[in-house]
Amino acid sequence: MKCDQLSIFLENRAGRLAEVTRLLTENKVNIRALSLADTSDFGILRLIVSDFETAQKVLKDAGFTVGKTSVVAVVVDDKPGGLHNLLEMLRGSGINVEYMYAFVHQSGSNAVIIFRFDRTDQAIELLNEKQIKMIPSEELCKL
């Protein structure tokens, strides 16, 4: 149930993000989810893409520093308390959320949240045990 996420280190300067999107566009790689966090000097762009291997190769070939991170895509009820209930369950098991970002697939139904856990395998076991839907990488890229 793990998904491969690209983590791209970007200098915090005008046009750098557009260079990434240009390369992905030219190579027909679709961005399915993203998060961008920055400091005054650099940013970390996190992407779930339709073709991980191609994206990783073209970005590295263009001189970007690219990492691979395992994340988990979890379906959460798109209603008040949906995220809270999940976080309480994780907290009760001592699993820490290092970061997360979300997108709504169909408003009013479900949201998909991309999680980076400190103990990914244990988080997956817990989510399976509690029958919480996770989305495999190949399915996530088709949403």
Accessible surface in RSA format (square Angstrom, percent):
REM  Atomic radii and reference values for relative SASA: ProtOr
REM  Chains: A
REM  Algorithm: Lee & Richards
REM  Probe-radius: 1.40
REM  Slices: 20
REM RES _ NUM      All-atoms   Total-Side   Main-Chain    Non-polar    All polar
REM                ABS   REL    ABS   REL    ABS   REL    ABS   REL    ABS   REL
RES MET A   1    99.72  51.6  58.92  39.0  40.80  97.1  61.33  52.1  38.39  50.9
RES LYS A   2    91.00  44.4  72.12  44.2  18.89  45.0  34.05  30.7  56.95  60.7
RES CYS A   3     0.04   0.0   0.00   0.0   0.04   0.1   0.04   0.1   0.00   0.0
RES ASP A   4    45.78  32.1  40.34  40.2   5.43  12.8   3.26   7.7  42.52  42.4
RES GLN A   5     0.00   0.0   0.00   0.0   0.00   0.0   0.00   0.0   0.00   0.0
RES LEU A   6     0.01   0.0   0.01   0.0   0.00   0.0   0.01   0.0   0.00   0.0
RES SER A   7    10.73   9.1  10.73  14.3   0.00   0.0   9.07  19.3   1.66   2.3
RES ILE A   8     0.00   0.0   0.00   0.0   0.00   0.0   0.00   0.0   0.00   0.0
RES PHE A   9    87.66  43.9  80.62  49.9   7.04  18.3  81.12  49.2   6.54  18.7
RES LEU A  10     9.00   5.0   7.81   5.6   1.19   3.0   8.80   6.2   0.20   0.5
RES GLU A  11    87.27  50.1  83.42  63.1   3.85   9.2  44.45  86.0  42.82  35.0
RES ASN A  12    76.09  52.5  46.02  44.5  30.07  72.4   6.72  16.2  69.36  67.0
RES ARG A  13   131.24  55.1 112.05  57.1  19.19  45.7  63.19  86.4  68.05  41.2
RES ALA A  14   103.58  95.2  69.50 107.3  34.08  77.5  81.59 114.9  22.00  58.3
RES GLY A  15    43.42  53.5   0.00   N/A  43.42  53.5  29.66  81.4  13.75  30.8
RES ARG A  16    27.58  11.6  27.53  14.0   0.06   0.1   1.90   2.6  25.68  15.6
RES LEU A  17    74.74  41.6  72.48  51.8   2.26   5.7  72.48  50.9   2.26   6.1
RES ALA A  18    61.52  56.6  53.78  83.0   7.74  17.6  57.31  80.7   4.21  11.2
RES GLU A  19    52.32  30.0  51.11  38.7   1.21   2.9  22.95  44.4  29.37  24.0
RES VAL A  20     0.03   0.0   0.03   0.0   0.00   0.0   0.03   0.0   0.00   0.0
RES THR A  21    53.29  37.9  52.32  53.0   0.97   2.3  38.93  52.3  14.37  21.7
RES ARG A  22   120.76  50.7 114.04  58.1   6.72  16.0  62.16  85.0  58.60  35.5
RES LEU A  23    21.03  11.7  21.03  15.0   0.00   0.0  21.03  14.8   0.00   0.0
RES LEU A  24     2.16   1.2   2.16   1.5   0.00   0.0   2.16   1.5   0.00   0.0
RES THR A  25    99.68  70.9  86.77  88.0  12.91  30.8  68.04  91.4  31.64  47.8
RES GLU A  26   105.56  60.6  74.96  56.7  30.60  72.9  42.66  82.5  62.90  51.4
RES ASN A  27    56.62  39.0  38.85  37.5  17.76  42.8   6.25  15.0  50.37  48.7
RES LYS A  28   182.54  89.1 151.44  92.9  31.11  74.1 116.28 104.7  66.26  70.6
RES VAL A  29     9.79   6.4   0.59   0.5   9.20  22.2   1.25   1.1   8.54  23.2
RES ASN A  30    79.86  55.1  75.39  72.9   4.46  10.7  23.76  57.2  56.09  54.2
RES ILE A  31    47.81  27.2  31.55  23.5  16.25  39.2  31.55  22.7  16.25  44.1
RES ARG A  32    60.01  25.2  44.93  22.9  15.08  35.9   2.54   3.5  57.47  34.8
RES ALA A  33     8.77   8.1   1.19   1.8   7.58  17.2   8.77  12.4   0.00   0.0
RES LEU A  34    96.29  53.6  77.24  55.3  19.05  47.9  77.24  54.2  19.05  51.3
RES SER A  35    25.62  21.7  19.72  26.3   5.90  13.6   6.83  14.5  18.80  26.3
RES LEU A  36    86.85  48.4  53.22  38.1  33.63  84.5  53.22  37.4  33.63  90.5
RES ALA A  37    50.22  46.2  43.16  66.6   7.06  16.1  49.12  69.2   1.10   2.9
RES ASP A  38    97.01  68.0  69.95  69.6  27.06  64.0  11.46  27.0  85.55  85.3
RES THR A  39    72.37  51.5  59.66  60.5  12.72  30.3  70.61  94.8   1.77   2.7
RES SER A  40   101.55  85.8  69.99  93.4  31.56  72.7  54.96 117.0  46.58  65.3
RES ASP A  41   109.93  77.0  95.51  95.1  14.42  34.1  27.30  64.3  82.63  82.4
RES PHE A  42    92.29  46.2  92.29  57.2   0.00   0.0  92.29  56.0   0.00   0.0
RES GLY A  43     4.19   5.2   0.00   N/A   4.19   5.2   4.04  11.1   0.16   0.4
RES ILE A  44    36.78  20.9  36.67  27.3   0.11   0.3  36.67  26.4   0.11   0.3
RES LEU A  45     2.95   1.6   2.95   2.1   0.00   0.0   2.95   2.1   0.00   0.0
RES ARG A  46    37.54  15.8  37.54  19.1   0.00   0.0   0.09   0.1  37.45  22.7
RES LEU A  47     0.64   0.4   0.45   0.3   0.18   0.5   0.45   0.3   0.18   0.5
RES ILE A  48     1.26   0.7   1.26   0.9   0.00   0.0   1.26   0.9   0.00   0.0
RES VAL A  49     6.01   4.0   0.57   0.5   5.43  13.1   0.57   0.5   5.43  14.7
RES SER A  50    49.99  42.2  24.71  33.0  25.28  58.2  20.52  43.7  29.46  41.3
RES ASP A  51    56.27  39.4  51.87  51.6   4.40  10.4  18.25  42.9  38.02  37.9
RES PHE A  52    21.27  10.6  17.69  11.0   3.58   9.3  17.69  10.7   3.58  10.2
RES GLU A  53   121.32  69.6 116.46  88.1   4.85  11.6  63.26 122.4  58.06  47.4
RES THR A  54    42.12  30.0  37.35  37.9   4.77  11.4  21.01  28.2  21.11  31.9
RES ALA A  55     0.00   0.0   0.00   0.0   0.00   0.0   0.00   0.0   0.00   0.0
RES GLN A  56    39.79  22.2  39.79  29.1   0.00   0.0   4.50   9.6  35.29  26.8
RES LYS A  57   128.04  62.5 122.49  75.2   5.55  13.2  98.65  88.8  29.39  31.3
RES VAL A  58    25.73  16.9  22.65  20.5   3.08   7.4  24.31  21.1   1.42   3.9
RES LEU A  59     0.00   0.0   0.00   0.0   0.00   0.0   0.00   0.0   0.00   0.0
RES LYS A  60   105.59  51.5  90.53  55.5  15.06  35.9  47.32  42.6  58.28  62.1
RES ASP A  61   100.99  70.7  63.01  62.7  37.98  89.8  32.05  75.4  68.94  68.8
RES ALA A  62    48.80  44.9  14.52  22.4  34.28  78.0  26.80  37.7  22.00  58.3
RES GLY A  63    59.01  72.8   0.00   N/A  59.01  72.8  34.53  94.8  24.48  54.8
RES PHE A  64     9.88   4.9   1.54   1.0   8.34  21.7   2.57   1.6   7.31  20.9
RES THR A  65    87.74  62.4  80.72  81.8   7.02  16.7  51.00  68.5  36.74  55.5
RES VAL A  66    14.88   9.8   0.00   0.0  14.88  35.9   0.17   0.1  14.72  39.9
RES GLY A  67    25.79  31.8   0.00   N/A  25.79  31.8  25.75  70.7   0.04   0.1
RES LYS A  68   124.60  60.8  91.29  56.0  33.32  79.3  41.85  37.7  82.75  88.1
RES THR A  69    24.56  17.5  20.63  20.9   3.93   9.4  11.24  15.1  13.32  20.1
RES SER A  70    36.10  30.5  32.20  43.0   3.91   9.0   8.65  18.4  27.45  38.5
RES VAL A  71     0.37   0.2   0.00   0.0   0.37   0.9   0.37   0.3   0.00   0.0
RES VAL A  72     0.13   0.1   0.13   0.1   0.00   0.0   0.13   0.1   0.00   0.0
RES ALA A  73     0.00   0.0   0.00   0.0   0.00   0.0   0.00   0.0   0.00   0.0
RES VAL A  74     0.00   0.0   0.00   0.0   0.00   0.0   0.00   0.0   0.00   0.0
RES VAL A  75    25.38  16.7  17.41  15.8   7.97  19.2  17.41  15.1   7.97  21.6
RES VAL A  76     9.97   6.6   6.05   5.5   3.92   9.4   9.97   8.7   0.00   0.0
RES ASP A  77    74.72  52.3  66.72  66.4   7.99  18.9   7.92  18.6  66.80  66.6
RES ASP A  78    49.68  34.8  34.78  34.6  14.90  35.2   2.69   6.3  46.99  46.9
RES LYS A  79   126.37  61.6 108.06  66.3  18.31  43.6  65.16  58.6  61.21  65.2
RES PRO A  80   138.81 101.2 108.70  99.1  30.11 109.5 121.89 100.6  16.92 105.1
RES GLY A  81    34.00  41.9   0.00   N/A  34.00  41.9  20.90  57.3  13.11  29.4
RES GLY A  82     8.61  10.6   0.00   N/A   8.61  10.6   3.91  10.7   4.69  10.5
RES LEU A  83    59.78  33.3  56.08  40.1   3.70   9.3  56.08  39.4   3.70  10.0
RES HIS A  84   104.75  57.3 100.47  69.8   4.28  10.9  62.22  64.1  42.54  49.5
RES ASN A  85    97.16  67.0  87.99  85.0   9.17  22.1  29.14  70.1  68.01  65.7
RES LEU A  86     9.71   5.4   5.98   4.3   3.73   9.4   9.00   6.3   0.71   1.9
RES LEU A  87    59.27  33.0  55.83  39.9   3.44   8.6  56.09  39.4   3.17   8.5
RES GLU A  88    67.75  38.9  61.75  46.7   6.01  14.3  27.15  52.5  40.61  33.2
RES MET A  89    37.23  19.3  23.72  15.7  13.51  32.2  29.56  25.1   7.67  10.2
RES LEU A  90     1.44   0.8   1.44   1.0   0.00   0.0   1.44   1.0   0.00   0.0
RES ARG A  91   167.15  70.2 152.05  77.5  15.10  36.0  68.96  94.2  98.20  59.5
RES GLY A  92    70.79  87.3   0.00   N/A  70.79  87.3  36.18  99.3  34.61  77.5
RES SER A  93    51.13  43.2  26.26  35.0  24.87  57.3  21.29  45.3  29.84  41.8
RES GLY A  94    52.41  64.6   0.00   N/A  52.41  64.6  36.13  99.1  16.28  36.5
RES ILE A  95    10.82   6.2   2.91   2.2   7.91  19.1   3.35   2.4   7.47  20.3
RES ASN A  96    82.58  56.9  78.01  75.4   4.57  11.0  20.71  49.8  61.87  59.8
RES VAL A  97    38.66  25.4  20.06  18.2  18.61  44.8  20.06  17.4  18.61  50.5
RES GLU A  98    90.12  51.7  57.94  43.8  32.18  76.6  23.27  45.0  66.85  54.6
RES TYR A  99    50.10  23.4  42.20  24.0   7.90  20.6  48.30  36.3   1.80   2.2
RES MET A 100    70.61  36.6  47.53  31.5  23.09  55.0  43.45  36.9  27.16  36.0
RES TYR A 101    23.29  10.9  15.47   8.8   7.82  20.3  23.29  17.5   0.00   0.0
RES ALA A 102    62.77  57.7  30.28  46.7  32.49  73.9  30.37  42.8  32.40  85.8
RES PHE A 103    47.06  23.5  39.82  24.7   7.24  18.8  47.06  28.5   0.00   0.0
RES VAL A 104    79.23  52.1  52.61  47.6  26.62  64.1  52.61  45.7  26.62  72.2
RES HIS A 105    98.87  54.0  71.63  49.8  27.24  69.7  45.12  46.5  53.76  62.6
RES GLN A 106   119.83  67.0 114.61  83.8   5.21  12.4  31.60  67.3  88.23  66.9
RES SER A 107    99.32  83.9  72.78  97.1  26.53  61.1  39.57  84.3  59.75  83.7
RES GLY A 108    64.60  79.7   0.00   N/A  64.60  79.7  33.49  91.9  31.11  69.7
RES SER A 109    52.73  44.6  37.32  49.8  15.41  35.5  20.44  43.5  32.29  45.2
RES ASN A 110    52.77  36.4  52.73  51.0   0.04   0.1   7.58  18.3  45.19  43.7
RES ALA A 111    12.04  11.1  12.04  18.6   0.00   0.0  12.04  17.0   0.00   0.0
RES VAL A 112     3.00   2.0   3.00   2.7   0.00   0.0   3.00   2.6   0.00   0.0
RES ILE A 113     7.18   4.1   7.18   5.4   0.00   0.0   7.18   5.2   0.00   0.0
RES ILE A 114     0.12   0.1   0.02   0.0   0.10   0.2   0.02   0.0   0.10   0.3
RES PHE A 115     0.13   0.1   0.00   0.0   0.13   0.3   0.00   0.0   0.13   0.4
RES ARG A 116    65.52  27.5  65.28  33.3   0.25   0.6   0.21   0.3  65.31  39.6
RES PHE A 117     2.62   1.3   0.37   0.2   2.25   5.9   0.37   0.2   2.25   6.4
RES ASP A 118    65.84  46.1  36.71  36.5  29.13  68.9  16.87  39.7  48.97  48.8
RES ARG A 119    90.04  37.8  84.83  43.2   5.21  12.4  47.63  65.1  42.41  25.7
RES THR A 120    18.08  12.9  13.16  13.3   4.93  11.7   9.50  12.8   8.58  13.0
RES ASP A 121    78.26  54.8  74.24  73.9   4.02   9.5  24.63  58.0  53.62  53.5
RES GLN A 122    82.40  46.1  79.61  58.2   2.78   6.6  27.51  58.6  54.89  41.6
RES ALA A 123     0.00   0.0   0.00   0.0   0.00   0.0   0.00   0.0   0.00   0.0
RES ILE A 124    21.62  12.3  21.62  16.1   0.00   0.0  21.62  15.6   0.00   0.0
RES GLU A 125   117.74  67.6 111.17  84.1   6.57  15.7  43.55  84.2  74.19  60.6
RES LEU A 126    19.32  10.8  16.82  12.0   2.50   6.3  18.73  13.2   0.59   1.6
RES LEU A 127     0.12   0.1   0.12   0.1   0.00   0.0   0.12   0.1   0.00   0.0
RES ASN A 128    84.82  58.5  70.30  67.9  14.53  35.0  24.42  58.8  60.40  58.4
RES GLU A 129   127.75  73.3  95.78  72.5  31.96  76.1  46.04  89.1  81.71  66.7
RES LYS A 130   108.36  52.9  85.90  52.7  22.46  53.5  37.30  33.6  71.06  75.7
RES GLN A 131   164.61  92.0 130.27  95.2  34.34  81.8  42.35  90.1 122.26  92.7
RES ILE A 132    42.91  24.4  35.26  26.3   7.65  18.4  38.80  27.9   4.11  11.2
RES LYS A 133   114.51  55.9 101.87  62.5  12.64  30.1  69.57  62.6  44.94  47.9
RES MET A 134     9.69   5.0   1.80   1.2   7.89  18.8   1.80   1.5   7.89  10.5
RES ILE A 135     5.18   2.9   5.18   3.9   0.00   0.0   5.18   3.7   0.00   0.0
RES PRO A 136    32.23  23.5  31.96  29.1   0.27   1.0  32.23  26.6   0.00   0.0
RES SER A 137    32.60  27.6  31.53  42.1   1.08   2.5  16.83  35.8  15.77  22.1
RES GLU A 138   117.66  67.5 108.02  81.7   9.63  22.9  64.59 124.9  53.07  43.3
RES GLU A 139    67.15  38.6  65.16  49.3   1.99   4.7  28.56  55.2  38.59  31.5
RES LEU A 140     0.14   0.1   0.00   0.0   0.14   0.3   0.00   0.0   0.14   0.4
RES CYS A 141    27.50  20.8  15.88  17.7  11.62  27.3   8.78  22.3  18.72  20.2
RES LYS A 142   172.88  84.3 137.79  84.5  35.09  83.6  91.25  82.1  81.64  87.0
RES LEU A 143    47.95  26.7  26.38  18.9  21.58  54.2  43.54  30.6   4.41  11.9
END  Absolute sums over single chains surface
CHAIN  1 A     7823.6       6087.9       1735.7       4000.6       3822.9
END  Absolute sums over all chains
TOTAL          7823.6       6087.9       1735.7       4000.6       3822.9
